[in-house]
Amino acid sequence: MSAQITLITVHKGVDLHAATALRVMQNRLADGERLLALTRAEYYTFWDADRHDLSVAKLLTMGRFYNPNKHHYGHFFLADGGAPWFQSSSRGELLPSRWPGVPQGSDREVDPEVAVSDLYDLLLGRPRVPKCNAVDVCTYPLGEEGPLLAGVLWRLFMDSATVDPITVASRLTVTRGGREGLLVNPHMQGWRLAVCKKPFLHSQSVSS
């Protein structure tokens, strides 16, 4: 096990990628009617920071990873983050239970002692619906050699009647046919999933 450091960035305005994907998934995919909302973030994860001379502070100064005019960000630290994902050939596994880790900083006005779920959920947003379940899907390119793993993080909000959110989320995201999957190409990408530990009970607007 080694420490995992993650920078998550989200658009301040409307994310057209997520809005377009949501409409296609709802209208064209099997189980699309269960999908109530979709949000998107980009993440940059690395291990063995000292050995590779990597830091979130350095990433934040590089326009390739973060633009303060366009993005909000959150910085997280997970003490036991497991082995780097690009070293594993398995796909579709669950993310570490404490993903993405303990908050270390953000441009949002958040108490630095806030629970990880609060900052993480603030970045990923909440749907404009009264009640739902949510699954997060981290995608990343296969064949990545590191040391920095860059990928896209999607949050799928599904209606509360969805009995098996992981199965439905996999069916909606991993492309296997004309009516199954949109966000992951299994020939080119790996993916990991996480079920949000509790349903979203209150109607709140998606964070901007």
SELUMMI-862241 format. One record per residue (C-alpha): residue number from 1; chain; x, y, z; residue in three letters. Coordinates in steps of 0.2 Angstrom, whole numbers, plus 5000, padded with zeros to 4 digits. Each point is the difference from the previous one (the first is absolute). Example, Ala and Ser with C-alpha at 12.3 -4.5 7.8 and 13.67 -1.06 7.14 Angstrom:
% residues 2
<atom resi="1" chain="A" u="5062" v="4978" w="5039" resn="ALA"/>
<atom resi="2" chain="A" u="5006" v="5017" w="4997" resn="SER"/>
***
This chain:
% residues 208
<atom resi="1" chain="A" u="5000" v="5000" w="5000" resn="MET"/>
<atom resi="2" chain="A" u="5006" v="5018" w="4996" resn="SER"/>
<atom resi="3" chain="A" u="4993" v="5017" w="5003" resn="ALA"/>
<atom resi="4" chain="A" u="4989" v="5006" w="4985" resn="GLN"/>
<atom resi="5" chain="A" u="4998" v="5019" w="4997" resn="ILE"/>
<atom resi="6" chain="A" u="4986" v="5006" w="4989" resn="THR"/>
<atom resi="7" chain="A" u="4995" v="5016" w="4992" resn="LEU"/>
<atom resi="8" chain="A" u="4982" v="5002" w="4994" resn="ILE"/>
<atom resi="9" chain="A" u="4994" v="5014" w="4989" resn="THR"/>
<atom resi="10" chain="A" u="4983" v="5005" w="4994" resn="VAL"/>
<atom resi="11" chain="A" u="4993" v="5013" w="4989" resn="HIS"/>
<atom resi="12" chain="A" u="4993" v="5016" w="5008" resn="LYS"/>
<atom resi="13" chain="A" u="4987" v="5002" w="4986" resn="GLY"/>
<atom resi="14" chain="A" u="4988" v="4988" w="4991" resn="VAL"/>
<atom resi="15" chain="A" u="5010" v="4984" w="4995" resn="ASP"/>
<atom resi="16" chain="A" u="4994" v="4997" w="4982" resn="LEU"/>
<atom resi="17" chain="A" u="5008" v="4983" w="4999" resn="HIS"/>
<atom resi="18" chain="A" u="4990" v="4994" w="5015" resn="ALA"/>
<atom resi="19" chain="A" u="4984" v="5008" w="4994" resn="ALA"/>
<atom resi="20" chain="A" u="5001" v="4992" w="4983" resn="THR"/>
<atom resi="21" chain="A" u="5005" v="4983" w="5006" resn="ALA"/>
<atom resi="22" chain="A" u="4985" v="5000" w="5012" resn="LEU"/>
<atom resi="23" chain="A" u="4988" v="5003" w="4987" resn="ARG"/>
<atom resi="24" chain="A" u="5007" v="4986" w="4989" resn="VAL"/>
<atom resi="25" chain="A" u="5000" v="4988" w="5014" resn="MET"/>
<atom resi="26" chain="A" u="4982" v="5004" w="5005" resn="GLN"/>
<atom resi="27" chain="A" u="4993" v="4999" w="4983" resn="ASN"/>
<atom resi="28" chain="A" u="5010" v="4986" w="4992" resn="ARG"/>
<atom resi="29" chain="A" u="5007" v="4988" w="5012" resn="LEU"/>
<atom resi="30" chain="A" u="4992" v="4985" w="5010" resn="ALA"/>
<atom resi="31" chain="A" u="4996" v="5006" w="5018" resn="ASP"/>
<atom resi="32" chain="A" u="5002" v="5018" w="4994" resn="GLY"/>
<atom resi="33" chain="A" u="4984" v="5004" w="5008" resn="GLU"/>
<atom resi="34" chain="A" u="5008" v="4997" w="5017" resn="ARG"/>
<atom resi="35" chain="A" u="5013" v="5013" w="4997" resn="LEU"/>
<atom resi="36" chain="A" u="4994" v="5016" w="5008" resn="LEU"/>
<atom resi="37" chain="A" u="5016" v="5011" w="4999" resn="ALA"/>
<atom resi="38" chain="A" u="5018" v="4999" w="4995" resn="LEU"/>
<atom resi="39" chain="A" u="5016" v="5010" w="5006" resn="THR"/>
<atom resi="40" chain="A" u="5018" v="4999" w="4994" resn="ARG"/>
<atom resi="41" chain="A" u="5017" v="5004" w="5007" resn="ALA"/>
<atom resi="42" chain="A" u="5018" v="4998" w="4995" resn="GLU"/>
<atom resi="43" chain="A" u="5012" v="4992" w="5012" resn="TYR"/>
<atom resi="44" chain="A" u="5019" v="4998" w="5001" resn="TYR"/>
<atom resi="45" chain="A" u="5006" v="4987" w="5012" resn="THR"/>
<atom resi="46" chain="A" u="5018" v="4995" w="5004" resn="PHE"/>
<atom resi="47" chain="A" u="5010" v="4989" w="5013" resn="TRP"/>
<atom resi="48" chain="A" u="5018" v="5002" w="5007" resn="ASP"/>
<atom resi="49" chain="A" u="4999" v="5019" w="4998" resn="ALA"/>
<atom resi="50" chain="A" u="5018" v="5002" w="5007" resn="ASP"/>
<atom resi="51" chain="A" u="5008" v="4988" w="4988" resn="ARG"/>
<atom resi="52" chain="A" u="4991" v="5007" w="4985" resn="HIS"/>
<atom resi="53" chain="A" u="5002" v="5019" w="5005" resn="ASP"/>
<atom resi="54" chain="A" u="4981" v="5002" w="4999" resn="LEU"/>
<atom resi="55" chain="A" u="4988" v="5011" w="5010" resn="SER"/>
<atom resi="56" chain="A" u="4983" v="5008" w="4999" resn="VAL"/>
<atom resi="57" chain="A" u="5008" v="5017" w="5002" resn="ALA"/>
<atom resi="58" chain="A" u="5010" v="4997" w="4984" resn="LYS"/>
<atom resi="59" chain="A" u="4985" v="4994" w="4990" resn="LEU"/>
<atom resi="60" chain="A" u="4990" v="5015" w="5005" resn="LEU"/>
<atom resi="61" chain="A" u="5012" v="5011" w="4992" resn="THR"/>
<atom resi="62" chain="A" u="4999" v="4991" w="4983" resn="MET"/>
<atom resi="63" chain="A" u="4986" v="5005" w="4989" resn="GLY"/>
<atom resi="64" chain="A" u="4999" v="4982" w="4993" resn="ARG"/>
<atom resi="65" chain="A" u="4992" v="4995" w="5016" resn="PHE"/>
<atom resi="66" chain="A" u="4992" v="5014" w="5008" resn="TYR"/>
<atom resi="67" chain="A" u="4993" v="5017" w="4994" resn="ASN"/>
<atom resi="68" chain="A" u="4994" v="5011" w="5014" resn="PRO"/>
<atom resi="69" chain="A" u="4989" v="5010" w="4988" resn="ASN"/>
<atom resi="70" chain="A" u="4991" v="4984" w="4995" resn="LYS"/>
<atom resi="71" chain="A" u="5002" v="4987" w="5014" resn="HIS"/>
<atom resi="72" chain="A" u="4997" v="4997" w="5019" resn="HIS"/>
<atom resi="73" chain="A" u="5011" v="4987" w="5008" resn="TYR"/>
<atom resi="74" chain="A" u="5002" v="4989" w="5014" resn="GLY"/>
<atom resi="75" chain="A" u="5016" v="4992" w="5007" resn="HIS"/>
<atom resi="76" chain="A" u="4999" v="4983" w="5009" resn="PHE"/>
<atom resi="77" chain="A" u="5012" v="4988" w="5009" resn="PHE"/>
<atom resi="78" chain="A" u="4997" v="4981" w="5002" resn="LEU"/>
<atom resi="79" chain="A" u="5013" v="4992" w="5012" resn="ALA"/>
<atom resi="80" chain="A" u="4997" v="4983" w="4994" resn="ASP"/>
<atom resi="81" chain="A" u="4996" v="5002" w="4982" resn="GLY"/>
<atom resi="82" chain="A" u="5005" v="4983" w="4993" resn="GLY"/>
<atom resi="83" chain="A" u="5011" v="4997" w="4985" resn="ALA"/>
<atom resi="84" chain="A" u="4999" v="5012" w="4985" resn="PRO"/>
<atom resi="85" chain="A" u="4985" v="4995" w="4990" resn="TRP"/>
<atom resi="86" chain="A" u="5010" v="5000" w="4984" resn="PHE"/>
<atom resi="87" chain="A" u="5010" v="4985" w="5007" resn="GLN"/>
<atom resi="88" chain="A" u="4984" v="4989" w="5000" resn="SER"/>
<atom resi="89" chain="A" u="4992" v="4992" w="4985" resn="SER"/>
<atom resi="90" chain="A" u="4984" v="4997" w="5009" resn="SER"/>
<atom resi="91" chain="A" u="4986" v="5013" w="4997" resn="ARG"/>
<atom resi="92" chain="A" u="4983" v="5003" w="5007" resn="GLY"/>
<atom resi="93" chain="A" u="5006" v="4998" w="5018" resn="GLU"/>
<atom resi="94" chain="A" u="4994" v="5011" w="5014" resn="LEU"/>
<atom resi="95" chain="A" u="5010" v="5015" w="5005" resn="LEU"/>
<atom resi="96" chain="A" u="5008" v="5001" w="5018" resn="PRO"/>
<atom resi="97" chain="A" u="4986" v="5001" w="5013" resn="SER"/>
<atom resi="98" chain="A" u="5007" v="5017" w="5006" resn="ARG"/>
<atom resi="99" chain="A" u="5003" v="5007" w="4982" resn="TRP"/>
<atom resi="100" chain="A" u="5006" v="5013" w="4996" resn="PRO"/>
<atom resi="101" chain="A" u="5007" v="5003" w="5018" resn="GLY"/>
<atom resi="102" chain="A" u="5001" v="5014" w="5013" resn="VAL"/>
<atom resi="103" chain="A" u="4997" v="5018" w="4993" resn="PRO"/>
<atom resi="104" chain="A" u="5017" v="5010" w="4999" resn="GLN"/>
<atom resi="105" chain="A" u="4994" v="5016" w="4992" resn="GLY"/>
<atom resi="106" chain="A" u="4988" v="5008" w="4988" resn="SER"/>
<atom resi="107" chain="A" u="4995" v="5017" w="4992" resn="ASP"/>
<atom resi="108" chain="A" u="4983" v="4997" w="5007" resn="ARG"/>
<atom resi="109" chain="A" u="4996" v="5008" w="5016" resn="GLU"/>
<atom resi="110" chain="A" u="5000" v="4984" w="5010" resn="VAL"/>
<atom resi="111" chain="A" u="5006" v="4997" w="5018" resn="ASP"/>
<atom resi="112" chain="A" u="5016" v="4990" w="4998" resn="PRO"/>
<atom resi="113" chain="A" u="4994" v="4988" w="5013" resn="GLU"/>
<atom resi="114" chain="A" u="4984" v="4996" w="4990" resn="VAL"/>
<atom resi="115" chain="A" u="4997" v="4981" w="4997" resn="ALA"/>
<atom resi="116" chain="A" u="5006" v="4994" w="4984" resn="VAL"/>
<atom resi="117" chain="A" u="4982" v="4996" w="4994" resn="SER"/>
<atom resi="118" chain="A" u="4995" v="5019" w="5002" resn="ASP"/>
<atom resi="119" chain="A" u="5014" v="5007" w="4989" resn="LEU"/>
<atom resi="120" chain="A" u="5000" v="4986" w="4988" resn="TYR"/>
<atom resi="121" chain="A" u="4981" v="5001" w="4998" resn="ASP"/>
<atom resi="122" chain="A" u="5001" v="5019" w="4998" resn="LEU"/>
<atom resi="123" chain="A" u="5012" v="4998" w="4985" resn="LEU"/>
<atom resi="124" chain="A" u="4990" v="4986" w="4992" resn="LEU"/>
<atom resi="125" chain="A" u="4983" v="5008" w="5003" resn="GLY"/>
<atom resi="126" chain="A" u="4983" v="4995" w="5005" resn="ARG"/>
<atom resi="127" chain="A" u="4985" v="4998" w="4988" resn="PRO"/>
<atom resi="128" chain="A" u="4984" v="5010" w="4999" resn="ARG"/>
<atom resi="129" chain="A" u="4990" v="4985" w="5006" resn="VAL"/>
<atom resi="130" chain="A" u="4993" v="4996" w="5017" resn="PRO"/>
<atom resi="131" chain="A" u="5007" v="4983" w="5002" resn="LYS"/>
<atom resi="132" chain="A" u="5012" v="4989" w="4991" resn="CYS"/>
<atom resi="133" chain="A" u="5015" v="4988" w="5002" resn="ASN"/>
<atom resi="134" chain="A" u="5017" v="5004" w="4992" resn="ALA"/>
<atom resi="135" chain="A" u="5015" v="4991" w="4993" resn="VAL"/>
<atom resi="136" chain="A" u="5017" v="5007" w="4996" resn="ASP"/>
<atom resi="137" chain="A" u="5009" v="4993" w="4985" resn="VAL"/>
<atom resi="138" chain="A" u="5019" v="5004" w="4997" resn="CYS"/>
<atom resi="139" chain="A" u="5006" v="4997" w="4983" resn="THR"/>
<atom resi="140" chain="A" u="5019" v="5000" w="4994" resn="TYR"/>
<atom resi="141" chain="A" u="5010" v="4995" w="4985" resn="PRO"/>
<atom resi="142" chain="A" u="5007" v="4983" w="4999" resn="LEU"/>
<atom resi="143" chain="A" u="5018" v="4998" w="4998" resn="GLY"/>
<atom resi="144" chain="A" u="5004" v="5015" w="5011" resn="GLU"/>
<atom resi="145" chain="A" u="5018" v="4999" w="5006" resn="GLU"/>
<atom resi="146" chain="A" u="4998" v="5013" w="5013" resn="GLY"/>
<atom resi="147" chain="A" u="5005" v="5008" w="5012" resn="PRO"/>
<atom resi="148" chain="A" u="4985" v="5011" w="4998" resn="LEU"/>
<atom resi="149" chain="A" u="4984" v="4992" w="4996" resn="LEU"/>
<atom resi="150" chain="A" u="4987" v="5012" w="4991" resn="ALA"/>
<atom resi="151" chain="A" u="4982" v="4996" w="4997" resn="GLY"/>
<atom resi="152" chain="A" u="4982" v="5005" w="5000" resn="VAL"/>
<atom resi="153" chain="A" u="4989" v="4997" w="5015" resn="LEU"/>
<atom resi="154" chain="A" u="4981" v="4999" w="4997" resn="TRP"/>
<atom resi="155" chain="A" u="4986" v="5000" w="5013" resn="ARG"/>
<atom resi="156" chain="A" u="4984" v="4991" w="4995" resn="LEU"/>
<atom resi="157" chain="A" u="4984" v="5005" w="5010" resn="PHE"/>
<atom resi="158" chain="A" u="4987" v="4986" w="4999" resn="MET"/>
<atom resi="159" chain="A" u="4983" v="4999" w="5006" resn="ASP"/>
<atom resi="160" chain="A" u="4997" v="4993" w="5018" resn="SER"/>
<atom resi="161" chain="A" u="4992" v="4984" w="4992" resn="ALA"/>
<atom resi="162" chain="A" u="5016" v="4994" w="4993" resn="THR"/>
<atom resi="163" chain="A" u="5003" v="4984" w="5009" resn="VAL"/>
<atom resi="164" chain="A" u="5018" v="4997" w="4994" resn="ASP"/>
<atom resi="165" chain="A" u="5008" v="5017" w="4996" resn="PRO"/>
<atom resi="166" chain="A" u="5017" v="4993" w="4996" resn="ILE"/>
<atom resi="167" chain="A" u="4993" v="4988" w="4986" resn="THR"/>
<atom resi="168" chain="A" u="4989" v="5014" w="4993" resn="VAL"/>
<atom resi="169" chain="A" u="5015" v="5012" w="5000" resn="ALA"/>
<atom resi="170" chain="A" u="5011" v="4988" w="4991" resn="SER"/>
<atom resi="171" chain="A" u="4987" v="4997" w="4987" resn="ARG"/>
<atom resi="172" chain="A" u="4997" v="5018" w="4997" resn="LEU"/>
<atom resi="173" chain="A" u="5019" v="5004" w="4999" resn="THR"/>
<atom resi="174" chain="A" u="5010" v="4986" w="4993" resn="VAL"/>
<atom resi="175" chain="A" u="4997" v="4999" w="4981" resn="THR"/>
<atom resi="176" chain="A" u="4995" v="4982" w="4994" resn="ARG"/>
<atom resi="177" chain="A" u="4987" v="5004" w="4987" resn="GLY"/>
<atom resi="178" chain="A" u="4988" v="5012" w="4992" resn="GLY"/>
<atom resi="179" chain="A" u="4989" v="5002" w="5016" resn="ARG"/>
<atom resi="180" chain="A" u="5013" v="4996" w="5013" resn="GLU"/>
<atom resi="181" chain="A" u="5013" v="5012" w="5006" resn="GLY"/>
<atom resi="182" chain="A" u="5007" v="5017" w="4995" resn="LEU"/>
<atom resi="183" chain="A" u="5013" v="5006" w="5011" resn="LEU"/>
<atom resi="184" chain="A" u="5013" v="4986" w="5000" resn="VAL"/>
<atom resi="185" chain="A" u="5009" v="4992" w="4985" resn="ASN"/>
<atom resi="186" chain="A" u="5005" v="4983" w="5008" resn="PRO"/>
<atom resi="187" chain="A" u="5013" v="4998" w="4986" resn="HIS"/>
<atom resi="188" chain="A" u="5009" v="5016" w="5005" resn="MET"/>
<atom resi="189" chain="A" u="4995" v="5004" w="5017" resn="GLN"/>
<atom resi="190" chain="A" u="5000" v="4993" w="5018" resn="GLY"/>
<atom resi="191" chain="A" u="4987" v="5005" w="5013" resn="TRP"/>
<atom resi="192" chain="A" u="4997" v="4999" w="5018" resn="ARG"/>
<atom resi="193" chain="A" u="4984" v="5002" w="5010" resn="LEU"/>
<atom resi="194" chain="A" u="4993" v="5006" w="5017" resn="ALA"/>
<atom resi="195" chain="A" u="4983" v="5000" w="5007" resn="VAL"/>
<atom resi="196" chain="A" u="4996" v="5016" w="5010" resn="CYS"/>
<atom resi="197" chain="A" u="4997" v="4994" w="5017" resn="LYS"/>
<atom resi="198" chain="A" u="4983" v="5008" w="5003" resn="LYS"/>
<atom resi="199" chain="A" u="4986" v="5006" w="4988" resn="PRO"/>
<atom resi="200" chain="A" u="4998" v="5019" w="4996" resn="PHE"/>
<atom resi="201" chain="A" u="4984" v="5005" w="5009" resn="LEU"/>
<atom resi="202" chain="A" u="4999" v="5018" w="4998" resn="HIS"/>
<atom resi="203" chain="A" u="4997" v="5010" w="4984" resn="SER"/>
<atom resi="204" chain="A" u="5015" v="5011" w="4997" resn="GLN"/>
<atom resi="205" chain="A" u="5007" v="5008" w="4984" resn="SER"/>
<atom resi="206" chain="A" u="5016" v="4993" w="4992" resn="VAL"/>
<atom resi="207" chain="A" u="5015" v="5010" w="5006" resn="SER"/>
<atom resi="208" chain="A" u="5006" v="5012" w="4988" resn="SER"/>
***
